[in-house]
C-alpha cells in the first residue's frame, strides 16, 4: 500500500501539469484497525521507505503521523497501545470483553502484539530523528463513523461500512478533524507540501438499506459537522 502511494505521489509531482509540489510529503496516514494486519503493513512500508536508498521516497515518508482509527466498543488497538505506552514493563496487551460497536468488521478482541511493537518503533524513530513521526490512536463514536459513511457516499458515490467510516471520521467529524490538524501543526506536517492519505476499504458489508438504517439509528435526518 505505502509503496503504491509513494509511487503515485512521485508520478503526480513530476508531471508538468500537476498541482502537486515536488517536495510533497505524507503528513498523515489514516487507517482503520481490526486485528492489526493492515496497520502492520502500513508501518512496515513506511519503515522500509524511510531507510530506502532513494532520497525522494525517504522524504515522502519522513515525519508521517500514522493515525490508527477505531470505534468505541471495538477499540482493541487503543487499549493495548495505551496500556503499553503507560507501562514500565514494555508491551502490555489488553483483550476486550466483547464487541459493542456497529463496526463489527473491527471486531477483534485483541490485536496482534506485533502491531503495537511496530507502532512503538515508529514513534521512537520519530523521537530520535526529530522528524515528527508518530502514531496517533483515534477512537470515534458509532455516530461519527456512520456520519462519515453517509457524507462519503454523498460526496464520492461510494458505499463503505462503519469499520471504514472510523478512518474517515477524522475528516468529517469536527471534533476529530480539529484534533488531527492540531497534531499535524505540532510537527509541521500541515504545510501546503503535505497530504493526508486515508486507506478507504470495507464495502462488502454495506448496501443502501443498511446505510439508511444506520443513519436513522445513529445520525438522524441531519448529518453532523
Buried (B, 14 or more C-beta within 10 A) or exposed (E): BBEEBBEEBBEBBEEEEEEBBEEBBBBBBBBBBBBBBBBBBBBBBBBEBBEBEEEBBBBBBBBBBBBBBBBBBBBBBBBBBBBBBEEEEEEBBBEBEEBEBBBBBBBBBBBBBBBBBBBBBBBEBBEEEEBBBBBBBBBBBBBBBBBBBBBBBEEEEEBBBBBBBBBBBBBBBEBBBEBBBEBBEEBBBBEEBBBBBBBBBBBEBBEEEBBEEBBEEBBEEEBBE
